Amino acid sequence: MIIKSNFITLKRYIPSGMPSLDDFAIKSEKINFKVNDQILVKNEWISVDPYMRGRMTERKNYIDPFELGKPMEGGALGKIIESNNKEFKKGEYVISNFGWRDYFISSDNFLTKIDVQKFQPQTFLGPLGFTGHTAYIGLFKIGQLKKNDIVLVSSAAGSVGSIVCQIAKINGCKVIASTGSDEKVKWLEKELGVDHAFNYKKIDNLVLYLKEINPEGFDLYFDNVGGDFLEAAIYRMKNYGKIVICGRISQMNATSPSPGLKNMAHVLVKRLTIKGFLIFDHLNDKEEFYNDMTYWIKSNKLKFKETIVDGLENTPKAFIELLKGRNLGKMLVRIG
Ligand SMILES: NC(=O)c1ccc[n+]([C@@H]2O[C@H](COP(=O)([O-])OP(=O)(O)OC[C@H]3O[C@@H](n4cnc5c(N)ncnc54)[C@H](OP(=O)(O)O)[C@@H]3O)[C@@H](O)[C@H]2O)c1
């Protein structure tokens, strides 16, 4: 059986600055489904993630750059359309890393089956997927979260950040949340129940502001943005505070290297722990996360939002909008 497969590809590397729609193209190829054990999948949901920006440069990173002209890899969720594999049946849903494309053929070792009886399929790209897992590992394993901690979260209305805020609240912490719009501030305070949220774009002096709203200082800072925000947070950490370095989105499109931190003396004097992590190192540590997260979702203790863009051809637009902060919760593309 010959099928037309459409995919998004990167036309050129983008060494710095915000990507533009013209950096991407939609292409198609014929794929041939015939061999034993092959599985034909049609993606229904595509995960749009900030780390992909790092793969759009030629610089060596923890994952190779995208191959120009080839389908862009990344998390996606699809339905099995045909299968020659007894374990993966037609109609079942799978997660893969085949990314920004509609149809693809795979063997079973690149697919993870999911059970869509209890949750909507796309939940497995959000709170029950990498996003939720990142929040969970970052808080508990890296940040050693404790009850009554005062926790600061940046990009708090995003996919990872909104789950971080809620897990910290569930665990009896006080949560201060930073985000980039008044609408997001409202959602964080009214719907997610954080103790205080603010729009960082409206703050002139972040160090003074953090002191004003929380004079005691922070036990834990969950850093999604890096740059000046990280420096301000370091000034406001308590002794023995912990900083979890999850991401550095404020620096991803920077046109020049960011200056180093000016306040390393605070790290020394306050005996801070600053620790980075990548969720890919924790893939075998999932069981507790999955059990807790399913319980929290089912019992309505944890809420989540999705920002949905329709159409494979609009995936680059969704990606650029994510970098510009237009998403509330998880940014997803739905393929009809
Ligand atoms: N370590 C890991 O394994 C791992 C895994 C997944 C994700 N991450 C990282 O976690 C972070 C969040 O990822 P996500 O998928 O949940 O994305 P997200 O937070 O849902 O979306 C990105 C958000 O970043 C914010 N942003 C954009 N430019 C910014 C700037 N200059 N300063 C401050 N905020 C800015 C925007 O929100 P505002 O409206 O608030 O500006 C935007 O909505 C990213 O840094 C990502 O790379 C790390």
The ligand as an SDF file (V2000), in Angstrom:
LIG
                    3D

 48 52  0  0  0  0  0  0  0  0999 V2000
   14.9110   19.9550   31.3360 N   0  0  0  0  0  0  0  0  0  0  0  0
   14.0650   19.2720   30.5790 C   0  0  0  0  0  0  0  0  0  0  0  0
   14.1880   18.0700   30.3720 O   0  0  0  0  0  0  0  0  0  0  0  0
   12.9030   20.0060   29.9860 C   0  0  0  0  0  0  0  0  0  0  0  0
   11.7830   19.3100   29.4870 C   0  0  0  0  0  0  0  0  0  0  0  0
   10.6890   20.0490   28.9930 C   0  0  0  0  0  0  0  0  0  0  0  0
   10.7680   21.4460   28.9670 C   0  0  0  0  0  0  0  0  0  0  0  0
   11.8960   22.0620   29.4230 N   0  0  0  0  0  0  0  0  0  0  0  0
   11.9960   23.5210   29.4620 C   0  0  0  0  0  0  0  0  0  0  0  0
   10.9810   23.9960   30.3040 O   0  0  0  0  0  0  0  0  0  0  0  0
   10.6020   25.3030   29.8990 C   0  0  0  0  0  0  0  0  0  0  0  0
    9.0970   25.3220   29.7070 C   0  0  0  0  0  0  0  0  0  0  0  0
    8.7520   24.4400   28.6450 O   0  0  0  0  0  0  0  0  0  0  0  0
    7.2430   24.2400   28.2190 P   0  0  0  0  0  0  0  0  0  0  0  0
    7.2070   23.1500   27.2310 O   0  0  0  0  0  0  0  0  0  0  0  0
    6.4160   24.1410   29.4280 O   0  0  0  0  0  0  0  0  0  0  0  0
    6.9390   25.6120   27.4690 O   0  0  0  0  0  0  0  0  0  0  0  0
    5.8790   26.6820   27.9240 P   0  0  0  0  0  0  0  0  0  0  0  0
    6.2860   27.2450   29.2390 O   0  0  0  0  0  0  0  0  0  0  0  0
    4.5170   26.0930   27.7860 O   0  0  0  0  0  0  0  0  0  0  0  0
    5.9880   27.7500   26.7660 O   0  0  0  0  0  0  0  0  0  0  0  0
    7.0310   28.6200   26.6640 C   0  0  0  0  0  0  0  0  0  0  0  0
    6.7420   29.9160   27.4430 C   0  0  0  0  0  0  0  0  0  0  0  0
    7.9630   30.6080   27.6590 O   0  0  0  0  0  0  0  0  0  0  0  0
    7.6480   31.9350   27.9920 C   0  0  0  0  0  0  0  0  0  0  0  0
    8.6670   32.8300   27.4400 N   0  0  0  0  0  0  0  0  0  0  0  0
    8.9760   33.0450   26.1430 C   0  0  0  0  0  0  0  0  0  0  0  0
    9.9740   33.9470   26.0460 N   0  0  0  0  0  0  0  0  0  0  0  0
   10.2840   34.3080   27.3160 C   0  0  0  0  0  0  0  0  0  0  0  0
   11.2190   35.2180   27.8800 C   0  0  0  0  0  0  0  0  0  0  0  0
   12.0580   35.9370   27.1150 N   0  0  0  0  0  0  0  0  0  0  0  0
   11.2590   35.3420   29.2180 N   0  0  0  0  0  0  0  0  0  0  0  0
   10.4350   34.6150   30.0120 C   0  0  0  0  0  0  0  0  0  0  0  0
    9.5210   33.7520   29.5290 N   0  0  0  0  0  0  0  0  0  0  0  0
    9.4530   33.6070   28.2060 C   0  0  0  0  0  0  0  0  0  0  0  0
    6.2670   32.2360   27.3810 C   0  0  0  0  0  0  0  0  0  0  0  0
    5.3520   32.4880   28.4470 O   0  0  0  0  0  0  0  0  0  0  0  0
    5.2120   33.9440   29.1340 P   0  0  0  0  0  0  0  0  0  0  0  0
    3.8810   34.4600   28.6940 O   0  0  0  0  0  0  0  0  0  0  0  0
    5.2640   33.6150   30.5890 O   0  0  0  0  0  0  0  0  0  0  0  0
    6.3410   34.8050   28.6650 O   0  0  0  0  0  0  0  0  0  0  0  0
    5.8780   30.9090   26.7080 C   0  0  0  0  0  0  0  0  0  0  0  0
    4.5190   30.6320   26.8320 O   0  0  0  0  0  0  0  0  0  0  0  0
   11.3740   25.6070   28.6250 C   0  0  0  0  0  0  0  0  0  0  0  0
   12.4940   26.3740   28.9480 O   0  0  0  0  0  0  0  0  0  0  0  0
   11.7830   24.2380   28.1380 C   0  0  0  0  0  0  0  0  0  0  0  0
   12.9350   24.2770   27.3550 O   0  0  0  0  0  0  0  0  0  0  0  0
   12.9440   21.3770   29.9270 C   0  0  0  0  0  0  0  0  0  0  0  0
  1  2  1  0
  2  3  2  0
  2  4  1  0
  4  5  1  0
  4 48  2  0
  5  6  2  0
  6  7  1  0
  7  8  2  0
  8  9  1  0
  8 48  1  0
  9 10  1  0
  9 46  1  0
 10 11  1  0
 11 12  1  0
 11 44  1  0
 12 13  1  0
 13 14  1  0
 14 15  2  0
 14 16  1  0
 14 17  1  0
 17 18  1  0
 18 19  2  0
 18 20  1  0
 18 21  1  0
 21 22  1  0
 22 23  1  0
 23 24  1  0
 23 42  1  0
 24 25  1  0
 25 26  1  0
 25 36  1  0
 26 27  1  0
 26 35  1  0
 27 28  2  0
 28 29  1  0
 29 30  1  0
 29 35  2  0
 30 31  1  0
 30 32  2  0
 32 33  1  0
 33 34  2  0
 34 35  1  0
 36 37  1  0
 36 42  1  0
 37 38  1  0
 38 39  2  0
 38 40  1  0
 38 41  1  0
 42 43  1  0
 44 45  1  0
 44 46  1  0
 46 47  1  0
M  CHG  2   8   1  16  -1
M  END
$$$$
